[in-house]
Amino acid sequence: MGDDADAREPEPKIVPGGYLTHDGIFIAERDTRPSRDGRFHVCRYGGLKTADVIAPAQKQICLFVPQPTF
């Protein structure tokens, strides 16, 4: 994993229990969504790297994570 040339921001780091965005926001594994294209996608308000990660009440946070392939 690493930076994706088409991405708007660096891929989150995998940390114990979840992921850490480039600006230090922790997102628990249980709060992520599966990625259909095998890439990370972090949704932020206005599509800006410096905006808050979209986290709707009572729903999963908008971080799409590649699923492991076995």
Sequence and secondary structure as in RCSB ss.txt:
>XXXX:A:sequence
MGDDADAREPEPKIVPGGYLTHDGIFIAERDTRPSRDGRFHVCRYGGLKTADVIAPAQKQICLFVPQPTF
>XXXX:A:secstr
    TT SS   EEETTEEE TTS EEEGGG EE SSSS EE BGGG TTS B   TTS  SEEE     
